[in-house]
Amino acid sequence: IVNRISQNRFALSENDRWAEPLADNVANALVENLSMLLQTYEAAVYPWPGRQRPSHQLEVEVVRFETDTTGTAYLTARYFLRDVANGQTIATNETRLTATATDRSTEQSVALLSKALGDFSVGIAKMIRERLEAGVPTANDRLRGAP
């Protein structure tokens, strides 16, 4: 566990560790959250399993995922929804979330980061639902002559 202690300094915890690599943990949590929120079993982390090729791809760039010495948790991330067949970007957005802990424990910090990731997932799911309900055409629809 790493905490920001100043603009250009971080402190590595002597005793606290993530259970798995953070990038894998975040990717897996997002897939699980989006699968539940969108009620689908078709969400998967890239590289896609087997010959599976989805119609849409969500690319997420986590810019900031940390806590500081005041107990404030930060999540800043950009995401892009793309049509896989033609690579066209359908939607983009940036999310900035903060929350302050009631105490400065590692458990509280991790809980706040987890909550921020959950809130981020809700925002992504909402955007995906809105785009798909609005009938955003995919490359296959355009090939069939849909508007």
Residue frames relative to the residue before (quaternion, step in Angstrom):
aa qw qx qy qz dx dy dz
I 1.0000 0.0000 0.0000 0.0000 0.00 0.00 0.00
V 0.1113 -0.7861 0.6076 0.0232 3.55 -0.90 0.99
N 0.1086 -0.7794 0.6149 0.0513 3.57 -0.99 0.89
R 0.4228 -0.6662 0.5491 0.2756 3.54 -1.09 0.76
I 0.1402 -0.8110 0.5642 0.0655 3.58 -0.76 1.03
S 0.7685 -0.0242 -0.0315 0.6386 3.59 1.31 -0.18
Q 0.7670 -0.3723 0.2435 0.4624 3.57 -1.28 0.10
N 0.8284 0.1835 -0.0629 0.5255 3.58 0.94 -0.86
R 0.6817 0.4571 -0.2904 0.4920 3.59 1.20 0.35
F 0.1282 -0.7689 0.6245 0.0491 3.50 -1.16 0.78
A 0.2344 -0.7449 0.6048 0.1565 3.56 -1.22 0.52
L 0.2825 -0.7496 0.5814 0.1420 3.54 -0.84 1.07
S 0.4351 -0.7036 0.4993 0.2575 3.57 -0.79 1.04
E 0.4600 -0.6933 0.4896 0.2607 3.55 -0.96 0.88
N 0.8210 0.2899 -0.1022 0.4810 3.59 0.99 -0.84
D 0.7153 0.4613 -0.2528 0.4601 3.61 1.10 -0.57
R 0.0134 -0.7944 0.6057 -0.0431 3.57 -0.97 0.97
W 0.4837 -0.5863 0.5480 0.3491 3.53 -1.32 0.42
A 0.5302 -0.6506 0.4440 0.3139 3.60 -1.10 0.62
E 0.7846 0.0745 -0.0385 0.6144 3.60 1.19 -0.46
P 0.6864 -0.4426 0.3273 0.4753 3.63 -1.18 0.18
L 0.5558 -0.6646 0.3910 0.3105 3.57 -0.83 1.04
A 0.6443 0.5253 -0.3367 0.4422 3.62 0.89 -0.85
D 0.6561 0.4931 -0.3074 0.4816 3.60 0.96 -0.84
N 0.6437 0.5389 -0.3130 0.4442 3.56 0.96 -0.91
V 0.6749 0.4837 -0.2921 0.4746 3.59 0.88 -0.93
A 0.6592 0.5098 -0.3135 0.4553 3.61 0.87 -0.91
N 0.6833 0.4809 -0.2893 0.4670 3.59 0.88 -0.91
A 0.6399 0.5159 -0.3261 0.4669 3.59 1.00 -0.78
L 0.6443 0.5148 -0.3268 0.4617 3.60 0.96 -0.81
V 0.6509 0.5077 -0.3203 0.4647 3.60 0.92 -0.86
E 0.6606 0.4979 -0.3109 0.4681 3.59 0.90 -0.89
N 0.6683 0.5000 -0.3039 0.4594 3.59 0.87 -0.93
L 0.6955 0.4699 -0.2853 0.4627 3.60 0.83 -0.95
S 0.5994 0.5500 -0.3617 0.4554 3.60 1.05 -0.67
M 0.6827 0.4745 -0.2811 0.4794 3.55 0.94 -0.91
L 0.7046 0.4820 -0.2782 0.4403 3.59 0.79 -1.01
L 0.7452 0.3703 -0.2053 0.5152 3.60 1.05 -0.77
Q 0.3483 -0.7767 0.4550 0.2613 3.56 1.37 0.04
T 0.5217 0.5886 -0.4386 0.4347 3.53 0.73 1.16
Y 0.3055 -0.7215 0.5881 0.2006 3.51 -1.26 0.51
E 0.5467 0.6670 -0.3641 0.3517 3.56 1.29 0.07
A 0.5022 0.6361 -0.4446 0.3814 3.61 1.20 -0.01
A 0.0635 0.7959 -0.5964 0.0824 3.57 -0.96 0.88
V 0.4723 -0.6441 0.5231 0.2974 3.53 -1.23 0.54
Y 0.4605 -0.6635 0.5194 0.2791 3.57 -1.04 0.83
P 0.5052 -0.1670 -0.8444 0.0624 1.69 -1.94 1.52
W 0.5270 -0.6681 0.4337 0.2964 3.53 -0.96 0.93
P 0.5433 -0.6503 0.4227 0.3213 3.56 -1.02 0.78
G 0.8603 0.0870 -0.0765 0.4964 3.56 -1.10 0.82
R 0.7569 -0.3310 0.2820 0.4878 3.51 -0.93 -0.96
Q 0.3443 0.7550 -0.4894 0.2681 3.57 1.29 0.18
R 0.0362 0.7693 -0.6358 0.0515 3.57 -0.89 0.98
P 0.2740 -0.8020 0.5067 0.1581 3.59 -0.27 1.21
S 0.5558 -0.5936 0.4581 0.3589 3.55 -1.25 0.32
H 0.7914 0.1756 -0.0811 0.5799 3.59 1.14 -0.65
Q 0.1599 -0.7693 0.6134 0.0798 3.53 -1.16 0.68
L 0.2017 -0.7494 0.6213 0.1083 3.53 -1.00 0.91
E 0.1031 -0.7737 0.6238 0.0405 3.56 -0.74 1.08
V 0.0898 -0.8002 0.5930 0.0049 3.56 -0.81 1.05
E 0.0853 -0.7664 0.6357 0.0340 3.55 -0.96 0.94
V 0.1891 -0.7786 0.5913 0.0916 3.57 -0.43 1.23
V 0.2233 -0.8006 0.5497 0.0833 3.54 -0.58 1.23
R 0.7989 -0.0049 0.0438 0.5999 3.56 1.01 -0.82
F 0.1377 0.7496 -0.6326 0.1380 3.56 -0.86 1.04
E 0.4136 0.7104 -0.4380 0.3638 3.54 0.22 1.31
T 0.2793 -0.6993 0.6180 0.2258 3.49 -1.40 0.10
D 0.2882 -0.7451 0.5698 0.1924 3.53 -1.27 0.36
T 0.7357 -0.4450 0.2870 0.4223 3.57 -1.29 0.02
T 0.6278 0.5247 -0.3517 0.4548 3.61 1.19 -0.26
G 0.5425 -0.6173 0.4016 0.4042 3.58 1.29 -0.20
T 0.4865 0.6486 -0.4421 0.3837 3.58 1.24 0.28
A 0.2242 -0.7619 0.5980 0.1081 3.54 -0.96 0.97
Y 0.1338 -0.7948 0.5910 0.0322 3.56 -1.04 0.87
L 0.0319 0.7458 -0.6654 0.0043 3.53 -1.11 0.80
T 0.0553 0.7472 -0.6591 0.0657 3.53 -0.79 1.12
A 0.1447 0.7937 -0.5744 0.1382 3.56 -0.74 1.05
R 0.2513 -0.7224 0.6254 0.1545 3.52 -1.26 0.63
Y 0.0046 -0.8027 0.5955 0.0326 3.54 -1.10 0.58
F 0.1940 -0.7662 0.6106 0.0502 3.47 -1.26 0.74
L 0.1693 -0.7526 0.6280 0.1026 3.58 -0.88 0.94
R 0.0423 -0.8297 0.5556 -0.0334 3.56 -0.66 1.16
D 0.4374 -0.6124 0.5911 0.2905 3.50 -1.32 0.56
V 0.4003 -0.7572 0.4614 0.2312 3.60 -0.46 1.18
A 0.6493 0.5643 -0.3349 0.3845 3.60 0.89 -0.90
N 0.8231 0.1856 -0.0929 0.5286 3.59 0.92 -0.82
G 0.4915 -0.6932 0.4119 0.3291 3.60 1.26 -0.01
Q 0.4226 0.7195 -0.4598 0.3039 3.60 1.26 0.09
T 0.3759 -0.7007 0.5607 0.2309 3.56 -1.01 0.87
I 0.2589 -0.7839 0.5532 0.1117 3.55 -0.74 1.12
A 0.8010 -0.0544 0.0757 0.5914 3.57 1.00 -0.82
T 0.0475 -0.7615 0.6450 0.0425 3.54 -1.22 0.60
N 0.0790 0.7842 -0.6132 0.0529 3.54 -1.20 0.53
E 0.1930 -0.7319 0.6347 0.1557 3.52 -1.34 0.31
T 0.1528 -0.7835 0.6001 0.0522 3.54 -0.96 0.94
R 0.0488 -0.7633 0.6440 0.0161 3.55 -1.07 0.86
L 0.0221 0.8049 -0.5889 0.0701 3.55 -0.56 1.21
T 0.0043 0.7725 -0.6349 -0.0081 3.56 -1.12 0.73
A 0.0331 0.7657 -0.6421 0.0156 3.53 -1.23 0.56
T 0.2615 -0.7727 0.5617 0.1382 3.55 -1.05 0.77
A 0.4428 -0.7149 0.4909 0.2278 3.53 -0.91 1.02
T 0.4929 -0.6312 0.5085 0.3163 3.54 -1.25 0.48
D 0.7612 0.0812 -0.0986 0.6358 3.56 1.28 -0.34
R 0.5170 -0.6770 0.4429 0.2797 3.58 -1.22 0.31
S 0.3221 0.7635 -0.5013 0.2490 3.58 1.10 0.59
T 0.6124 -0.5386 0.4303 0.3870 3.54 -1.25 0.45
E 0.6274 0.5510 -0.3375 0.4346 3.59 0.97 -0.83
Q 0.6675 0.4921 -0.2941 0.4751 3.57 0.96 -0.89
S 0.6417 0.5259 -0.3210 0.4567 3.60 0.97 -0.82
V 0.6728 0.4811 -0.2930 0.4796 3.57 0.90 -0.92
A 0.6286 0.5298 -0.3347 0.4606 3.60 1.01 -0.76
L 0.6638 0.4954 -0.3090 0.4675 3.60 0.97 -0.80
L 0.6405 0.5035 -0.3290 0.4776 3.59 1.00 -0.75
S 0.6352 0.5251 -0.3174 0.4690 3.57 1.03 -0.78
K 0.6491 0.5053 -0.3083 0.4778 3.58 0.99 -0.84
A 0.6329 0.5270 -0.3306 0.4609 3.59 0.99 -0.83
L 0.6494 0.5056 -0.3134 0.4737 3.59 0.99 -0.82
G 0.6312 0.5201 -0.3242 0.4754 3.58 1.06 -0.71
D 0.6586 0.4946 -0.3039 0.4788 3.60 0.95 -0.87
F 0.6140 0.5399 -0.3305 0.4716 3.58 1.07 -0.77
S 0.6435 0.5264 -0.3090 0.4620 3.59 0.98 -0.87
V 0.6333 0.5310 -0.3277 0.4578 3.58 0.98 -0.84
G 0.6590 0.5107 -0.3037 0.4612 3.59 0.95 -0.86
I 0.6489 0.5022 -0.3149 0.4771 3.58 0.98 -0.82
A 0.6552 0.5162 -0.3148 0.4529 3.59 0.87 -0.93
K 0.6311 0.5311 -0.3274 0.4610 3.58 1.00 -0.82
M 0.6621 0.4998 -0.3042 0.4683 3.59 0.91 -0.91
I 0.6584 0.5035 -0.3185 0.4600 3.60 0.89 -0.88
R 0.6447 0.5151 -0.3240 0.4626 3.60 0.90 -0.89
E 0.6639 0.5107 -0.3076 0.4514 3.59 0.87 -0.95
R 0.6713 0.4982 -0.3009 0.4588 3.59 0.90 -0.89
L 0.7064 0.4563 -0.2756 0.4657 3.56 0.86 -0.92
E 0.6477 0.5026 -0.3207 0.4744 3.61 1.05 -0.70
A 0.6445 0.5072 -0.3178 0.4758 3.58 1.15 -0.60
G 0.4565 -0.7157 0.4278 0.3105 3.56 1.30 -0.08
V 0.1265 0.7886 -0.5855 0.1387 3.56 0.93 0.84
P 0.3740 -0.7564 0.4815 0.2369 3.59 -0.54 1.08
T 0.3148 -0.7092 0.5993 0.1970 3.52 -1.15 0.74
A 0.7016 -0.4332 0.3336 0.4570 3.57 -1.26 0.11
N 0.6456 0.5213 -0.3300 0.4502 3.62 0.97 -0.80
D 0.6270 0.5204 -0.3436 0.4670 3.61 1.02 -0.73
R 0.6612 0.5051 -0.3132 0.4579 3.59 0.93 -0.85
L 0.6327 0.5304 -0.3304 0.4574 3.56 1.06 -0.72
R 0.6867 0.4521 -0.2727 0.4998 3.59 1.12 -0.67
G 0.5974 -0.6136 0.3510 0.3787 3.60 1.23 -0.01
A 0.3958 0.7006 -0.4989 0.3219 3.59 1.21 0.30
P 0.5920 -0.5949 0.3986 0.3698 3.63 -1.10 0.60
